Amino acid sequence: MLLTSGIRSVMKQVSLFLAKEESVDGNLSLASYSLAPPGHSYQAIGDLDIGKKGFGSRNFSAEFTETDQFKRLIDPGYLDIRYTQQNPFGVRYEPWHIKIV
């Protein structure tokens, strides 16, 4: 396992959000679907992203849930996913985004 993204400052979130917004031709709704606007990211208060070493961009897809590493952490309840498939935030499913409580 590896940490793919840890705690982010608001300025880091600004940079990431502007890049995402540019990649979707200025569509703020689409940008917000996969990246929280600055000041609204749970990664500013401790959430983090995890992945499987050597899995590359597939760490940021539902394919990550098929890995033994993910199953060993989630099945016994060690970790909680912030953005589940039916999350109330309207954010895409992100099994790699771990909720810190």
Biopython code that builds the backbone (N, CA, C, O; Angstrom):
import numpy as np
from Bio.PDB.StructureBuilder import StructureBuilder

atoms = [
    (1, "MET", "N", (0.848, -1.173, 0.000)),
    (1, "MET", "CA", (0.000, 0.000, 0.000)),
    (1, "MET", "C", (0.893, 1.236, 0.000)),
    (1, "MET", "O", (2.047, 1.206, 0.429)),
    (2, "LEU", "N", (0.319, 2.304, -0.492)),
    (2, "LEU", "CA", (1.025, 3.568, -0.434)),
    (2, "LEU", "C", (0.035, 4.714, -0.309)),
    (2, "LEU", "O", (-1.138, 4.595, -0.661)),
    (3, "LEU", "N", (0.536, 5.808, 0.196)),
    (3, "LEU", "CA", (-0.247, 7.027, 0.317)),
    (3, "LEU", "C", (-0.122, 7.759, -1.016)),
    (3, "LEU", "O", (0.980, 8.129, -1.421)),
    (4, "THR", "N", (-1.255, 7.972, -1.703)),
    (4, "THR", "CA", (-1.196, 8.667, -2.991)),
    (4, "THR", "C", (-1.467, 10.154, -2.842)),
    (4, "THR", "O", (-1.054, 10.949, -3.686)),
    (5, "SER", "N", (-2.161, 10.536, -1.770)),
    (5, "SER", "CA", (-2.393, 11.954, -1.491)),
    (5, "SER", "C", (-2.780, 12.098, -0.028)),
    (5, "SER", "O", (-3.664, 11.399, 0.466)),
    (6, "GLY", "N", (-2.117, 12.999, 0.646)),
    (6, "GLY", "CA", (-2.383, 13.202, 2.064)),
    (6, "GLY", "C", (-3.156, 14.482, 2.317)),
    (6, "GLY", "O", (-3.968, 14.907, 1.496)),
    (7, "ILE", "N", (-2.897, 15.084, 3.448)),
    (7, "ILE", "CA", (-3.558, 16.335, 3.810)),
    (7, "ILE", "C", (-3.138, 17.417, 2.818)),
    (7, "ILE", "O", (-1.963, 17.545, 2.474)),
    (8, "ARG", "N", (-4.128, 18.196, 2.366)),
    (8, "ARG", "CA", (-3.867, 19.258, 1.395)),
    (8, "ARG", "C", (-4.219, 20.614, 1.994)),
    (8, "ARG", "O", (-5.226, 20.770, 2.684)),
    (9, "SER", "N", (-3.373, 21.573, 1.715)),
    (9, "SER", "CA", (-3.687, 22.948, 2.104)),
    (9, "SER", "C", (-4.733, 23.498, 1.140)),
    (9, "SER", "O", (-4.969, 22.929, 0.074)),
    (10, "VAL", "N", (-5.347, 24.591, 1.518)),
    (10, "VAL", "CA", (-6.324, 25.234, 0.634)),
    (10, "VAL", "C", (-5.640, 25.672, -0.664)),
    (10, "VAL", "O", (-6.222, 25.558, -1.743)),
    (11, "MET", "N", (-4.413, 26.169, -0.562)),
    (11, "MET", "CA", (-3.694, 26.607, -1.771)),
    (11, "MET", "C", (-3.423, 25.429, -2.711)),
    (11, "MET", "O", (-3.524, 25.580, -3.929)),
    (12, "LYS", "N", (-3.087, 24.283, -2.174)),
    (12, "LYS", "CA", (-2.884, 23.096, -3.016)),
    (12, "LYS", "C", (-4.199, 22.713, -3.684)),
    (12, "LYS", "O", (-4.212, 22.328, -4.853)),
    (13, "GLN", "N", (-5.315, 22.817, -2.945)),
    (13, "GLN", "CA", (-6.623, 22.491, -3.496)),
    (13, "GLN", "C", (-6.996, 23.484, -4.600)),
    (13, "GLN", "O", (-7.604, 23.100, -5.599)),
    (14, "VAL", "N", (-6.635, 24.757, -4.425)),
    (14, "VAL", "CA", (-6.871, 25.761, -5.473)),
    (14, "VAL", "C", (-6.160, 25.335, -6.753)),
    (14, "VAL", "O", (-6.754, 25.327, -7.831)),
    (15, "SER", "N", (-4.890, 24.985, -6.623)),
    (15, "SER", "CA", (-4.095, 24.580, -7.781)),
    (15, "SER", "C", (-4.696, 23.351, -8.466)),
    (15, "SER", "O", (-4.837, 23.328, -9.688)),
    (16, "LEU", "N", (-5.046, 22.341, -7.686)),
    (16, "LEU", "CA", (-5.631, 21.123, -8.252)),
    (16, "LEU", "C", (-6.982, 21.399, -8.910)),
    (16, "LEU", "O", (-7.271, 20.884, -9.990)),
    (17, "PHE", "N", (-7.810, 22.219, -8.246)),
    (17, "PHE", "CA", (-9.139, 22.500, -8.782)),
    (17, "PHE", "C", (-9.059, 23.304, -10.079)),
    (17, "PHE", "O", (-9.806, 23.034, -11.019)),
    (18, "LEU", "N", (-8.172, 24.278, -10.137)),
    (18, "LEU", "CA", (-8.022, 25.063, -11.365)),
    (18, "LEU", "C", (-7.550, 24.191, -12.527)),
    (18, "LEU", "O", (-8.004, 24.360, -13.658)),
    (19, "ALA", "N", (-6.646, 23.268, -12.248)),
    (19, "ALA", "CA", (-6.182, 22.349, -13.288)),
    (19, "ALA", "C", (-7.321, 21.442, -13.749)),
    (19, "ALA", "O", (-7.470, 21.192, -14.945)),
    (20, "LYS", "N", (-8.128, 20.948, -12.802)),
    (20, "LYS", "CA", (-9.269, 20.096, -13.154)),
    (20, "LYS", "C", (-10.282, 20.889, -13.968)),
    (20, "LYS", "O", (-10.792, 20.405, -14.979)),
    (21, "GLU", "N", (-10.573, 22.111, -13.524)),
    (21, "GLU", "CA", (-11.530, 22.976, -14.220)),
    (21, "GLU", "C", (-11.075, 23.236, -15.657)),
    (21, "GLU", "O", (-11.889, 23.230, -16.581)),
    (22, "GLU", "N", (-9.800, 23.460, -15.836)),
    (22, "GLU", "CA", (-9.267, 23.685, -17.182)),
    (22, "GLU", "C", (-9.395, 22.428, -18.034)),
    (22, "GLU", "O", (-9.682, 22.518, -19.228)),
    (23, "SER", "N", (-9.186, 21.256, -17.434)),
    (23, "SER", "CA", (-9.237, 20.004, -18.200)),
    (23, "SER", "C", (-10.650, 19.641, -18.656)),
    (23, "SER", "O", (-10.825, 18.819, -19.554)),
    (24, "VAL", "N", (-11.658, 20.258, -18.032)),
    (24, "VAL", "CA", (-13.052, 19.991, -18.429)),
    (24, "VAL", "C", (-13.675, 21.243, -19.067)),
    (24, "VAL", "O", (-14.883, 21.463, -18.975)),
    (25, "ASP", "N", (-12.836, 22.051, -19.710)),
    (25, "ASP", "CA", (-13.272, 23.230, -20.465)),
    (25, "ASP", "C", (-14.116, 24.204, -19.649)),
    (25, "ASP", "O", (-15.084, 24.769, -20.158)),
    (26, "GLY", "N", (-13.750, 24.400, -18.388)),
    (26, "GLY", "CA", (-14.410, 25.395, -17.555)),
    (26, "GLY", "C", (-15.715, 24.956, -16.926)),
    (26, "GLY", "O", (-16.399, 25.775, -16.312)),
    (27, "ASN", "N", (-16.081, 23.700, -17.056)),
    (27, "ASN", "CA", (-17.332, 23.193, -16.486)),
    (27, "ASN", "C", (-17.126, 22.942, -14.989)),
    (27, "ASN", "O", (-16.591, 21.902, -14.605)),
    (28, "LEU", "N", (-17.546, 23.888, -14.145)),
    (28, "LEU", "CA", (-17.324, 23.781, -12.704)),
    (28, "LEU", "C", (-18.076, 22.615, -12.085)),
    (28, "LEU", "O", (-17.587, 21.994, -11.142)),
    (29, "SER", "N", (-19.253, 22.312, -12.604)),
    (29, "SER", "CA", (-20.025, 21.183, -12.088)),
    (29, "SER", "C", (-19.278, 19.873, -12.328)),
    (29, "SER", "O", (-19.187, 19.030, -11.436)),
    (30, "LEU", "N", (-18.754, 19.712, -13.521)),
    (30, "LEU", "CA", (-18.004, 18.503, -13.842)),
    (30, "LEU", "C", (-16.705, 18.436, -13.049)),
    (30, "LEU", "O", (-16.304, 17.362, -12.600)),
    (31, "ALA", "N", (-16.051, 19.570, -12.876)),
    (31, "ALA", "CA", (-14.815, 19.604, -12.082)),
    (31, "ALA", "C", (-15.107, 19.203, -10.638)),
    (31, "ALA", "O", (-14.321, 18.479, -10.027)),
    (32, "SER", "N", (-16.222, 19.665, -10.092)),
    (32, "SER", "CA", (-16.591, 19.372, -8.700)),
    (32, "SER", "C", (-17.021, 17.925, -8.490)),
    (32, "SER", "O", (-17.039, 17.439, -7.359)),
    (33, "TYR", "N", (-17.363, 17.246, -9.561)),
    (33, "TYR", "CA", (-17.770, 15.840, -9.465)),
    (33, "TYR", "C", (-16.614, 14.960, -9.007)),
    (33, "TYR", "O", (-16.825, 13.958, -8.324)),
    (34, "SER", "N", (-15.399, 15.331, -9.380)),
    (34, "SER", "CA", (-14.253, 14.497, -9.027)),
    (34, "SER", "C", (-13.200, 15.207, -8.179)),
    (34, "SER", "O", (-12.187, 14.604, -7.823)),
    (35, "LEU", "N", (-13.425, 16.476, -7.852)),
    (35, "LEU", "CA", (-12.464, 17.200, -7.025)),
    (35, "LEU", "C", (-13.195, 18.309, -6.288)),
    (35, "LEU", "O", (-13.867, 19.141, -6.898)),
    (36, "ALA", "N", (-13.057, 18.310, -4.979)),
    (36, "ALA", "CA", (-13.759, 19.315, -4.172)),
    (36, "ALA", "C", (-13.202, 20.702, -4.437)),
    (36, "ALA", "O", (-11.993, 20.868, -4.602)),
    (37, "PRO", "N", (-14.079, 21.701, -4.479)),
    (37, "PRO", "CA", (-13.595, 23.080, -4.615)),
    (37, "PRO", "C", (-12.750, 23.463, -3.389)),
    (37, "PRO", "O", (-12.905, 22.879, -2.317)),
    (38, "PRO", "N", (-11.872, 24.432, -3.556)),
    (38, "PRO", "CA", (-11.054, 24.888, -2.424)),
    (38, "PRO", "C", (-11.926, 25.277, -1.230)),
    (38, "PRO", "O", (-12.960, 25.927, -1.386)),
    (39, "GLY", "N", (-11.494, 24.868, -0.040)),
    (39, "GLY", "CA", (-12.235, 25.144, 1.181)),
    (39, "GLY", "C", (-13.308, 24.118, 1.492)),
    (39, "GLY", "O", (-13.970, 24.207, 2.526)),
    (40, "HIS", "N", (-13.490, 23.135, 0.602)),
    (40, "HIS", "CA", (-14.529, 22.119, 0.791)),
    (40, "HIS", "C", (-13.985, 20.698, 0.737)),
    (40, "HIS", "O", (-14.759, 19.744, 0.654)),
    (41, "SER", "N", (-12.689, 20.548, 0.781)),
    (41, "SER", "CA", (-12.075, 19.230, 0.699)),
    (41, "SER", "C", (-11.855, 18.641, 2.087)),
    (41, "SER", "O", (-11.301, 19.295, 2.971)),
    (42, "TYR", "N", (-12.291, 17.414, 2.265)),
    (42, "TYR", "CA", (-12.032, 16.720, 3.524)),
    (42, "TYR", "C", (-10.542, 16.419, 3.689)),
    (42, "TYR", "O", (-10.095, 16.096, 4.790)),
    (43, "GLN", "N", (-9.781, 16.521, 2.620)),
    (43, "GLN", "CA", (-8.346, 16.294, 2.747)),
    (43, "GLN", "C", (-7.658, 17.453, 3.453)),
    (43, "GLN", "O", (-6.486, 17.346, 3.814)),
    (44, "ALA", "N", (-8.356, 18.540, 3.653)),
    (44, "ALA", "CA", (-7.800, 19.650, 4.430)),
    (44, "ALA", "C", (-7.866, 19.356, 5.926)),
    (44, "ALA", "O", (-7.173, 19.995, 6.717)),
    (45, "ILE", "N", (-8.702, 18.386, 6.314)),
    (45, "ILE", "CA", (-8.845, 18.070, 7.745)),
    (45, "ILE", "C", (-8.370, 16.671, 8.109)),
    (45, "ILE", "O", (-8.562, 16.230, 9.242)),
    (46, "GLY", "N", (-7.748, 15.965, 7.157)),
    (46, "GLY", "CA", (-7.146, 14.696, 7.521)),
    (46, "GLY", "C", (-7.413, 13.514, 6.629)),
    (46, "GLY", "O", (-6.685, 12.525, 6.715)),
    (47, "ASP", "N", (-8.435, 13.559, 5.759)),
    (47, "ASP", "CA", (-8.671, 12.432, 4.855)),
    (47, "ASP", "C", (-7.450, 12.211, 3.974)),
    (47, "ASP", "O", (-6.627, 13.111, 3.802)),
    (48, "LEU", "N", (-7.337, 11.017, 3.421)),
    (48, "LEU", "CA", (-6.201, 10.700, 2.568)),
    (48, "LEU", "C", (-6.606, 9.708, 1.501)),
    (48, "LEU", "O", (-7.643, 9.051, 1.598)),
    (49, "ASP", "N", (-5.776, 9.611, 0.485)),
    (49, "ASP", "CA", (-5.983, 8.656, -0.596)),
    (49, "ASP", "C", (-4.913, 7.580, -0.497)),
    (49, "ASP", "O", (-3.744, 7.861, -0.232)),
    (50, "ILE", "N", (-5.341, 6.344, -0.714)),
    (50, "ILE", "CA", (-4.403, 5.228, -0.666)),
    (50, "ILE", "C", (-4.416, 4.494, -1.998)),
    (50, "ILE", "O", (-5.331, 4.663, -2.804)),
    (51, "GLY", "N", (-3.398, 3.684, -2.218)),
    (51, "GLY", "CA", (-3.323, 2.908, -3.436)),
    (51, "GLY", "C", (-2.406, 1.709, -3.264)),
    (51, "GLY", "O", (-1.748, 1.530, -2.239)),
    (52, "LYS", "N", (-2.394, 0.908, -4.295)),
    (52, "LYS", "CA", (-1.530, -0.274, -4.339)),
    (52, "LYS", "C", (-0.258, 0.102, -5.095)),
    (52, "LYS", "O", (-0.324, 0.669, -6.185)),
    (53, "LYS", "N", (0.870, -0.206, -4.530)),
    (53, "LYS", "CA", (2.150, 0.092, -5.163)),
    (53, "LYS", "C", (2.211, -0.582, -6.533)),
    (53, "LYS", "O", (1.908, -1.767, -6.675)),
    (54, "GLY", "N", (2.614, 0.205, -7.542)),
    (54, "GLY", "CA", (2.741, -0.318, -8.892)),
    (54, "GLY", "C", (1.431, -0.397, -9.670)),
    (54, "GLY", "O", (1.420, -0.898, -10.794)),
    (55, "PHE", "N", (0.335, 0.083, -9.103)),
    (55, "PHE", "CA", (-0.977, -0.014, -9.742)),
    (55, "PHE", "C", (-1.299, 1.224, -10.577)),
    (55, "PHE", "O", (-2.262, 1.224, -11.345)),
    (56, "GLY", "N", (-0.494, 2.282, -10.428)),
    (56, "GLY", "CA", (-0.628, 3.481, -11.245)),
    (56, "GLY", "C", (-1.991, 4.136, -11.171)),
    (56, "GLY", "O", (-2.596, 4.218, -10.101)),
    (57, "SER", "N", (-2.469, 4.599, -12.305)),
    (57, "SER", "CA", (-3.738, 5.331, -12.358)),
    (57, "SER", "C", (-4.937, 4.450, -12.027)),
    (57, "SER", "O", (-6.020, 4.960, -11.739)),
    (58, "ARG", "N", (-4.756, 3.145, -12.067)),
    (58, "ARG", "CA", (-5.861, 2.240, -11.700)),
    (58, "ARG", "C", (-6.216, 2.353, -10.220)),
    (58, "ARG", "O", (-7.289, 1.915, -9.804)),
    (59, "ASN", "N", (-5.317, 2.940, -9.421)),
    (59, "ASN", "CA", (-5.636, 3.205, -8.017)),
    (59, "ASN", "C", (-6.823, 4.151, -7.892)),
    (59, "ASN", "O", (-7.503, 4.165, -6.866)),
    (60, "PHE", "N", (-7.072, 4.939, -8.932)),
    (60, "PHE", "CA", (-8.149, 5.930, -8.912)),
    (60, "PHE", "C", (-9.331, 5.479, -9.755)),
    (60, "PHE", "O", (-9.955, 6.273, -10.460)),
    (61, "SER", "N", (-9.624, 4.188, -9.666)),
    (61, "SER", "CA", (-10.763, 3.618, -10.379)),
    (61, "SER", "C", (-11.383, 2.533, -9.496)),
    (61, "SER", "O", (-10.805, 2.137, -8.484)),
    (62, "ALA", "N", (-12.543, 2.068, -9.887)),
    (62, "ALA", "CA", (-13.203, 0.995, -9.137)),
    (62, "ALA", "C", (-12.378, -0.287, -9.175)),
    (62, "ALA", "O", (-12.577, -1.174, -8.345)),
    (63, "GLU", "N", (-11.471, -0.391, -10.112)),
    (63, "GLU", "CA", (-10.594, -1.565, -10.210)),
    (63, "GLU", "C", (-9.767, -1.753, -8.928)),
    (63, "GLU", "O", (-9.392, -2.873, -8.582)),
    (64, "PHE", "N", (-9.492, -0.655, -8.237)),
    (64, "PHE", "CA", (-8.742, -0.721, -6.982)),
    (64, "PHE", "C", (-9.444, -1.620, -5.961)),
    (64, "PHE", "O", (-8.779, -2.269, -5.153)),
    (65, "THR", "N", (-10.778, -1.665, -5.991)),
    (65, "THR", "CA", (-11.532, -2.477, -5.030)),
    (65, "THR", "C", (-11.329, -3.975, -5.241)),
    (65, "THR", "O", (-11.666, -4.776, -4.369)),
    (66, "GLU", "N", (-10.788, -4.352, -6.377)),
    (66, "GLU", "CA", (-10.536, -5.762, -6.677)),
    (66, "GLU", "C", (-9.208, -6.255, -6.104)),
    (66, "GLU", "O", (-8.947, -7.459, -6.107)),
    (67, "THR", "N", (-8.379, -5.358, -5.620)),
    (67, "THR", "CA", (-7.056, -5.751, -5.128)),
    (67, "THR", "C", (-7.145, -6.402, -3.750)),
    (67, "THR", "O", (-8.018, -6.079, -2.945)),
    (68, "ASP", "N", (-6.234, -7.314, -3.505)),
    (68, "ASP", "CA", (-6.172, -7.965, -2.189)),
    (68, "ASP", "C", (-5.894, -6.936, -1.092)),
    (68, "ASP", "O", (-6.415, -7.051, 0.017)),
    (69, "GLN", "N", (-5.072, -5.930, -1.405)),
    (69, "GLN", "CA", (-4.734, -4.906, -0.421)),
    (69, "GLN", "C", (-5.976, -4.154, 0.046)),
    (69, "GLN", "O", (-6.159, -3.940, 1.244)),
    (70, "PHE", "N", (-6.819, -3.759, -0.885)),
    (70, "PHE", "CA", (-8.039, -3.045, -0.530)),
    (70, "PHE", "C", (-8.944, -3.937, 0.314)),
    (70, "PHE", "O", (-9.470, -3.499, 1.338)),
    (71, "LYS", "N", (-9.125, -5.169, -0.107)),
    (71, "LYS", "CA", (-10.018, -6.090, 0.611)),
    (71, "LYS", "C", (-9.532, -6.359, 2.030)),
    (71, "LYS", "O", (-10.342, -6.470, 2.950)),
    (72, "ARG", "N", (-8.220, -6.464, 2.217)),
    (72, "ARG", "CA", (-7.683, -6.730, 3.555)),
    (72, "ARG", "C", (-7.901, -5.553, 4.502)),
    (72, "ARG", "O", (-7.981, -5.749, 5.715)),
    (73, "LEU", "N", (-7.996, -4.353, 3.978)),
    (73, "LEU", "CA", (-8.218, -3.180, 4.813)),
    (73, "LEU", "C", (-9.696, -2.892, 5.052)),
    (73, "LEU", "O", (-10.077, -2.484, 6.149)),
    (74, "ILE", "N", (-10.518, -3.099, 4.050)),
    (74, "ILE", "CA", (-11.934, -2.748, 4.142)),
    (74, "ILE", "C", (-12.755, -3.845, 4.815)),
    (74, "ILE", "O", (-13.596, -3.548, 5.663)),
    (75, "ASP", "N", (-12.527, -5.098, 4.456)),
    (75, "ASP", "CA", (-13.363, -6.195, 4.968)),
    (75, "ASP", "C", (-13.447, -6.257, 6.486)),
    (75, "ASP", "O", (-14.543, -6.433, 7.019)),
    (76, "PRO", "N", (-12.332, -6.120, 7.209)),
    (76, "PRO", "CA", (-12.469, -6.150, 8.677)),
    (76, "PRO", "C", (-12.923, -4.817, 9.264)),
    (76, "PRO", "O", (-13.090, -4.706, 10.478)),
    (77, "GLY", "N", (-13.124, -3.817, 8.433)),
    (77, "GLY", "CA", (-13.609, -2.532, 8.927)),
    (77, "GLY", "C", (-12.532, -1.599, 9.448)),
    (77, "GLY", "O", (-12.826, -0.692, 10.226)),
    (78, "TYR", "N", (-11.285, -1.806, 9.032)),
    (78, "TYR", "CA", (-10.211, -0.929, 9.484)),
    (78, "TYR", "C", (-10.339, 0.472, 8.907)),
    (78, "TYR", "O", (-9.958, 1.451, 9.549)),
    (79, "LEU", "N", (-10.878, 0.567, 7.692)),
    (79, "LEU", "CA", (-10.985, 1.848, 7.014)),
    (79, "LEU", "C", (-12.423, 2.129, 6.612)),
    (79, "LEU", "O", (-13.231, 1.216, 6.445)),
    (80, "ASP", "N", (-12.721, 3.403, 6.462)),
    (80, "ASP", "CA", (-14.050, 3.847, 6.043)),
    (80, "ASP", "C", (-13.881, 4.698, 4.787)),
    (80, "ASP", "O", (-13.036, 5.593, 4.754)),
    (81, "ILE", "N", (-14.673, 4.427, 3.764)),
    (81, "ILE", "CA", (-14.612, 5.182, 2.520)),
    (81, "ILE", "C", (-15.490, 6.427, 2.653)),
    (81, "ILE", "O", (-16.645, 6.323, 3.067)),
    (82, "ARG", "N", (-14.962, 7.591, 2.311)),
    (82, "ARG", "CA", (-15.727, 8.830, 2.401)),
    (82, "ARG", "C", (-16.808, 8.891, 1.318)),
    (82, "ARG", "O", (-17.962, 9.212, 1.601)),
    (83, "TYR", "N", (-16.426, 8.581, 0.079)),
    (83, "TYR", "CA", (-17.360, 8.710, -1.042)),
    (83, "TYR", "C", (-17.771, 7.330, -1.546)),
    (83, "TYR", "O", (-17.214, 6.800, -2.507)),
    (84, "THR", "N", (-18.762, 6.769, -0.864)),
    (84, "THR", "CA", (-19.300, 5.463, -1.239)),
    (84, "THR", "C", (-20.109, 5.601, -2.534)),
    (84, "THR", "O", (-20.279, 6.702, -3.058)),
    (85, "GLN", "N", (-20.595, 4.484, -3.031)),
    (85, "GLN", "CA", (-21.370, 4.526, -4.275)),
    (85, "GLN", "C", (-22.646, 5.350, -4.132)),
    (85, "GLN", "O", (-23.091, 5.962, -5.103)),
    (86, "GLN", "N", (-23.227, 5.377, -2.972)),
    (86, "GLN", "CA", (-24.471, 6.122, -2.745)),
    (86, "GLN", "C", (-24.244, 7.290, -1.787)),
    (86, "GLN", "O", (-25.078, 7.543, -0.917)),
    (87, "ASN", "N", (-23.136, 7.999, -1.935)),
    (87, "ASN", "CA", (-22.825, 9.075, -0.989)),
    (87, "ASN", "C", (-23.773, 10.261, -1.177)),
    (87, "ASN", "O", (-24.238, 10.523, -2.286)),
    (88, "PRO", "N", (-24.052, 10.970, -0.090)),
    (88, "PRO", "CA", (-25.003, 12.090, -0.143)),
    (88, "PRO", "C", (-24.410, 13.369, -0.739)),
    (88, "PRO", "O", (-25.118, 14.366, -0.886)),
    (89, "PHE", "N", (-23.138, 13.351, -1.079)),
    (89, "PHE", "CA", (-22.465, 14.550, -1.576)),
    (89, "PHE", "C", (-22.596, 14.729, -3.090)),
    (89, "PHE", "O", (-22.317, 15.807, -3.613)),
    (90, "GLY", "N", (-23.018, 13.678, -3.791)),
    (90, "GLY", "CA", (-23.088, 13.740, -5.250)),
    (90, "GLY", "C", (-21.728, 13.622, -5.909)),
    (90, "GLY", "O", (-21.563, 13.977, -7.076)),
    (91, "VAL", "N", (-20.757, 13.128, -5.166)),
    (91, "VAL", "CA", (-19.398, 12.943, -5.671)),
    (91, "VAL", "C", (-19.277, 11.529, -6.210)),
    (91, "VAL", "O", (-19.922, 10.611, -5.705)),
    (92, "ARG", "N", (-18.462, 11.354, -7.223)),
    (92, "ARG", "CA", (-18.275, 10.020, -7.789)),
    (92, "ARG", "C", (-17.748, 9.054, -6.729)),
    (92, "ARG", "O", (-17.183, 9.476, -5.720)),
    (93, "TYR", "N", (-17.934, 7.783, -6.960)),
    (93, "TYR", "CA", (-17.452, 6.721, -6.085)),
    (93, "TYR", "C", (-15.924, 6.771, -6.056)),
    (93, "TYR", "O", (-15.273, 6.695, -7.097)),
    (94, "GLU", "N", (-15.358, 6.902, -4.848)),
    (94, "GLU", "CA", (-13.901, 6.972, -4.684)),
    (94, "GLU", "C", (-13.462, 5.996, -3.586)),
    (94, "GLU", "O", (-13.279, 6.399, -2.437)),
    (95, "PRO", "N", (-13.293, 4.724, -3.932)),
    (95, "PRO", "CA", (-12.909, 3.753, -2.907)),
    (95, "PRO", "C", (-11.507, 3.971, -2.349)),
    (95, "PRO", "O", (-11.160, 3.386, -1.323)),
    (96, "TRP", "N", (-10.714, 4.780, -2.986)),
    (96, "TRP", "CA", (-9.356, 5.079, -2.528)),
    (96, "TRP", "C", (-9.313, 6.227, -1.521)),
    (96, "TRP", "O", (-8.284, 6.457, -0.885)),
    (97, "HIS", "N", (-10.427, 6.946, -1.375)),
    (97, "HIS", "CA", (-10.476, 8.124, -0.480)),
    (97, "HIS", "C", (-10.928, 7.671, 0.903)),
    (97, "HIS", "O", (-12.092, 7.325, 1.105)),
    (98, "ILE", "N", (-10.009, 7.677, 1.839)),
    (98, "ILE", "CA", (-10.262, 7.163, 3.182)),
    (98, "ILE", "C", (-10.677, 8.284, 4.121)),
    (98, "ILE", "O", (-10.036, 9.331, 4.209)),
    (99, "LYS", "N", (-11.773, 8.023, 4.816)),
    (99, "LYS", "CA", (-12.325, 8.997, 5.760)),
    (99, "LYS", "C", (-11.609, 8.880, 7.102)),
    (99, "LYS", "O", (-11.466, 7.785, 7.647)),
    (100, "ILE", "N", (-11.168, 10.001, 7.619)),
    (100, "ILE", "CA", (-10.565, 10.060, 8.945)),
    (100, "ILE", "C", (-11.584, 10.712, 9.864)),
    (100, "ILE", "O", (-12.081, 11.801, 9.575)),
    (101, "VAL", "N", (-11.894, 10.057, 10.958)),
    (101, "VAL", "CA", (-12.891, 10.598, 11.886)),
    (101, "VAL", "C", (-12.245, 10.986, 13.202)),
    (101, "VAL", "O", (-12.929, 11.461, 14.108)),
]
sb = StructureBuilder()
sb.init_structure("model")
sb.init_model(0)
sb.init_chain("A")
sb.init_seg("    ")
for serial, (resi, resn, name, xyz) in enumerate(atoms, 1):
    if name == "N":
        sb.init_residue(resn, " ", resi, " ")
    sb.init_atom(name, np.array(xyz, "f"), 0.0, 1.0, " ", f" {name:<3s}", serial, name[0])
structure = sb.get_structure()
